[in-house]
C-alpha cells in the first residue's frame, strides 16, 4: 500500500498527517512550533528537526517505511522565509484547476529521506509598490490556498464565489466561475478581538472572553455593528465599559456586542473589495463552526447586497489537511497516471 504525508505549518503550530491513498488518516501529530520559533531562534533548524521527528513517529507507529510514502506535501508558513525553504508566491490570477503544476520539489534529507513537495501561496497583483492606493488592494496568503482547494472540491467551481476563512487573520478569497483565484483580502479581526478582550480596559467587562455558541446573541452583535457605524470604532468599544458599569447587560451579551463592533470592519472591507463588478449572483461560503463564523453568516444573510450565503461548519478533518491531500492526489495522478 502507498501512503501520503501532509504537513501544515503555521505561525505557532505544526500538524502532520499520514494518509492512505484512499483518503483515510491513519495517524497525526501536532506540536507547538512554527514560523515564530524560527523568528525567535534566528534559524529554521528546530522546525526542521521537529517535523522530521513527527514524521518518523507517525511512520514508526503505523509500521510504514520511507519507501512506501509516495509523497510529502507541505504548506503554510513552511514555504515562507522563516520556513524550511522559501517559495515565492504565485501572482493572481491563478487557476486552481492546474495548481499542481506550480508545486516545488526539493530534497531535504534532514527532514525526510525522499522528495518533499512544497505548495506555494498566492499574492495579488501589485502594479506599483510606490503607490499606497496600489498597495491598498494588495494581499498575500500562505496555507489558505490549500483550505480553499478543499472547499472547491466540496462546493464546486462553476460560479463566482467568495470563500471566507475566519481565524486570527480573516481571509477572503475571490474565485471566479472558471475556478481562478482573482485576489485575496485579509483583515486582522481575530487578532484584534483577542487584544480587545485581553489587553484593554474593556477586558473586565467581557470577562476576558469570546462569545460562545451557548451564549450567542445576534441582537447584541447587530447592535455592536450599529454602534460602530454611528459612533466610530473607539467610542463604540468604550461604550462596552459604560454598558457594564452603569447598565444591566451580562458579560455574555457584551462579548457579543464587542464581536459585532469588530465584524463591522470586516463587512466594510468586503463591500469595498470590489473584485467582482456585480455581487448579486456571487456565492459566499464561510468556513467555521464558532460564534465568529455564525455571526458573519447571520450578518451577511441580512445584507441586501448578497443573496447566496453558505455556512460550512463541518470539520471532521481540518480543511488545510484535506486540501493538501486532494492536491497531492491530483499531482500524483499527473506524474503517475
C-alpha positions in Angstrom: 0.0 0.0 0.0 1.2 3.5 -0.8 0.9 6.4 1.7 0.9 10.2 1.6 2.1 12.7 4.3 0.8 16.2 4.5 2.3 18.9 6.8 0.6 22.2 7.7 3.0 24.6 9.3 1.7 27.9 10.8 3.0 30.7 12.9 2.8 28.8 16.2 1.7 25.3 15.4 2.6 22.4 13.0 0.4 19.4 12.2 1.4 16.3 10.3 -0.9 13.6 8.8 -0.3 10.1 7.5 -2.9 9.2 4.8 -3.7 6.1 2.9 -4.2 6.6 -0.9 -8.0 6.3 -0.4 -8.1 9.3 1.9 -8.0 7.7 5.3 -5.9 9.3 8.0 -4.0 6.6 9.9 -2.4 8.9 12.5 -1.4 12.5 13.0 0.9 14.7 15.1 0.7 18.2 16.4 3.4 20.4 18.0 3.6 24.0 19.2 6.3 25.1 16.9 6.2 27.3 13.8 7.4 30.4 12.0 7.5 32.3 15.2 10.1 29.8 16.6 12.3 30.4 13.6 12.0 34.1 14.0 12.9 33.9 17.7 15.8 31.5 17.1 17.1 33.2 14.0 17.2 29.7 12.4 14.8 27.1 11.0 16.7 24.1 12.3 14.5 23.5 15.3 11.4 23.5 13.0 13.1 21.1 10.6 14.0 18.7 13.3 10.6 18.8 14.8 8.9 17.9 11.5 11.5 15.1 11.0 10.6 13.7 14.4 6.9 14.0 13.9 7.1 12.2 10.5 9.3 9.4 11.9 7.0 9.0 14.9 3.9 8.5 12.6 5.7 6.0 10.4 7.0 4.0 13.3 3.6 3.9 14.9 2.0 2.5 11.7 5.0 0.4 10.7 5.3 2.2 7.4 8.7 2.5 5.6 10.0 5.6 3.9 9.9 3.9 0.6 6.1 3.3 1.0 5.5 7.0 1.1 4.5 8.3 -2.3 4.9 12.0 -1.4 5.3 14.5 1.4 3.3 17.7 0.8 3.9 20.8 2.9 2.0 24.1 3.0 1.5 27.3 5.0 4.4 29.2 6.6 6.7 26.3 5.8 7.2 27.9 2.4 7.9 31.4 3.8 11.3 33.0 4.6 11.0 31.5 8.1 10.0 28.1 6.9 12.1 25.1 5.7 12.6 26.7 2.3 11.2 29.9 0.9 9.0 29.5 -2.2 7.8 32.7 -4.0 4.1 33.4 -4.0 2.2 32.8 -7.2 0.7 36.0 -8.6 -3.1 36.2 -9.1 -5.0 35.4 -11.2 -4.1 31.8 -10.6 -6.2 28.8 -11.8 -6.9 26.2 -9.1 -7.7 23.6 -11.8 -4.0 23.1 -12.5 -2.5 24.2 -9.3 -0.4 21.1 -9.2 1.7 22.5 -12.0 3.1 25.1 -9.6 4.3 22.7 -6.9 8.0 22.9 -6.0 10.0 19.7 -5.4 13.0 19.7 -3.1 15.3 17.3 -1.4 15.9 18.0 2.3 17.3 14.8 3.8 17.4 16.3 7.3 13.6 16.5 7.2 12.8 13.3 5.2 14.7 10.9 3.1 12.6 11.2 0.0 11.4 14.1 -2.2 9.4 16.9 -0.5 6.7 18.9 -2.4 6.1 22.5 -1.3 2.7 24.2 -2.0 3.2 27.9 -2.8 1.0 30.6 -1.6 -0.7 33.4 -3.6 -0.3 37.1 -3.8 -2.4 39.8 -5.5 -1.1 41.7 -8.5 0.9 44.8 -7.4 1.1 47.3 -10.2 3.1 50.0 -8.3 4.8 49.3 -5.0 5.4 53.0 -4.6 1.7 53.8 -4.6 -0.4 53.5 -1.4 -3.5 53.1 -3.5 -1.9 50.2 -5.3 -0.8 48.6 -2.0 -4.3 49.1 -0.7 -5.6 46.3 -3.0 -2.5 44.1 -2.4 -2.7 40.9 -0.3 -0.9 37.6 0.4 -1.7 34.2 1.7 0.2 31.0 2.6 -1.8 28.0 3.7 -5.2 29.3 2.9 -4.7 28.2 -0.7 -4.9 24.5 0.5 -8.0 25.3 2.6 -9.6 26.9 -0.5 -8.7 23.9 -2.6 -10.6 21.7 -0.2 -13.7 23.9 -0.2 -13.6 24.0 -4.0 -13.6 20.2 -4.0 -16.7 20.3 -1.8 -18.7 23.1 -3.4 -17.6 23.0 -7.0 -16.2 25.7 -9.2 -18.9 26.8 -11.6 -19.9 30.2 -10.1 -18.3 33.3 -8.7 -17.5 32.6 -5.0 -16.0 34.4 -2.0 -14.6 31.9 0.4 -14.3 33.3 4.0 -11.8 31.7 6.3 -12.0 33.1 9.8 -9.1 33.0 12.1 -6.5 35.3 13.8 -6.5 36.9 10.3 -9.7 36.6 8.4 -9.0 35.6 4.8 -11.4 36.4 1.9 -10.6 34.5 -1.3 -12.3 35.7 -4.5 -12.7 32.9 -7.1 -14.5 33.3 -10.5 -16.7 30.8 -12.3 -13.6 29.4 -14.1 -12.0 28.3 -10.8 -9.5 31.1 -10.9 -8.3 33.0 -7.8 -8.7 36.6 -8.7 -7.4 38.1 -5.5 -7.5 37.7 -1.7 -8.1 40.2 1.1 -7.1 39.9 4.8 -8.4 41.5 8.0 -6.8 41.5 11.4 -10.2 40.8 13.1 -9.4 37.7 15.1 -6.2 39.1 16.5 -7.8 42.4 17.1 -10.7 40.8 19.1 -8.1 38.9 21.2 -6.3 42.1 22.0 -9.5 43.9 22.9 -10.8 41.2 25.3 -7.4 40.7 27.0 -5.4 43.9 26.8 -7.8 46.9 27.1 -10.0 48.5 29.7 -12.9 46.5 28.1 -11.3 43.2 29.2 -13.0 43.0 32.6 -16.4 44.0 31.1 -16.3 40.9 28.9 -14.7 38.7 31.5 -11.6 38.3 29.2 -13.8 36.1 27.0 -15.1 35.5 23.5 -18.7 34.8 22.7 -19.6 31.1 22.6 -22.5 29.5 20.7 -24.1 28.7 24.1 -24.5 32.4 24.8 -24.8 33.6 21.2 -26.9 36.8 20.9 -27.4 38.1 17.4 -29.2 41.2 18.6 -26.2 42.3 20.6 -23.9 41.5 17.6 -26.1 43.7 15.4 -26.1 46.4 18.0 -22.3 46.4 18.0 -22.3 46.8 14.3 -24.7 49.7 14.5 -22.7 51.5 17.2 -19.6 51.1 15.1 -21.3 52.8 12.2 -22.9 55.6 14.3 -20.2 56.3 16.9 -17.0 55.1 15.4 -14.8 52.2 16.4 -13.1 53.7 19.5 -16.3 55.2 21.0 -18.3 52.0 20.3 -15.7 50.0 22.2 -15.6 52.3 25.2 -19.4 52.1 25.4 -18.8 48.4 26.4 -17.4 49.6 29.8 -20.3 52.0 30.3 -22.9 49.3 29.5 -21.2 47.2 32.1 -20.7 49.7 34.9 -23.9 51.6 34.6 -26.2 49.3 32.6 -27.6 45.8 33.2 -26.1 43.8 30.4 -24.4 40.5 31.1 -20.8 39.7 30.3 -22.0 37.3 27.7 -24.1 40.0 26.0 -21.2 42.4 26.0 -18.9 39.7 24.4 -21.4 39.5 21.5 -21.6 43.3 21.3 -17.8 43.6 21.0 -17.8 40.9 18.3 -20.2 43.0 16.3 -18.0 46.1 16.6 -15.1 44.2 15.2 -17.0 42.4 12.4 -18.5 45.7 11.2 -15.0 46.5 9.9 -14.9 43.2 8.0 -18.3 43.9 6.4 -16.9 47.3 5.2 -13.8 45.7 3.8 -15.9 43.1 2.0 -18.1 45.8 0.4 -15.1 47.8 -0.6 -13.1 44.9 -2.1 -14.8 45.2 -5.5 -13.1 42.2 -7.1 -16.5 41.3 -8.7 -18.3 44.0 -10.6 -21.7 42.6 -9.7 -22.1 40.6 -6.4 -25.8 39.8 -6.9 -25.1 36.3 -8.0 -21.9 35.8 -6.0 -21.9 32.9 -3.6 -20.3 33.3 -0.2 -19.0 30.3 1.6 -18.0 30.8 5.3 -16.0 28.0 6.9 -16.0 27.5 10.6 -18.2 26.4 13.5 -17.8 29.0 16.2 -19.6 32.2 17.1 -17.3 34.2 14.8 -18.3 32.3 11.7 -22.0 32.1 12.7 -22.0 35.9 13.2 -20.6 36.6 9.8 -23.2 34.2 8.3 -26.1 35.9 10.1 -24.9 39.4 9.3 -24.3 38.7 5.6 -27.7 36.9 5.3 -29.3 40.3 6.2 -27.1 42.2 3.8 -29.1 43.2 0.7 -26.0 43.1 -1.5 -25.6 39.4 -1.1 -28.1 36.6 -1.8 -26.4 33.3 -1.6 -24.7 32.7 1.8 -23.5 29.2 2.9 -22.1 28.3 6.3 -19.7 25.3 6.2 -19.4 24.3 9.8 -18.2 20.7 9.4 -14.6 19.9 10.4 -14.1 16.2 10.8 -10.7 16.7 9.2 -9.1 20.2 9.1 -9.6 21.7 5.6 -5.9 22.5 5.3 -5.1 18.8 5.6 -8.0 17.9 3.2 -6.8 20.4 0.6 -3.2 19.3 0.7 -4.4 15.7 0.3 -6.6 16.5 -2.7 -3.8 18.5 -4.3 -1.3 15.6 -3.6 -3.6 13.1 -5.3 -4.0 15.4 -8.3 -0.3 15.8 -8.5 0.4 12.1 -8.2 -2.2 11.3 -10.9 -0.4 13.7 -13.2 3.0 12.3 -12.6 2.0 8.6 -12.2 -1.1 8.2 -14.4 
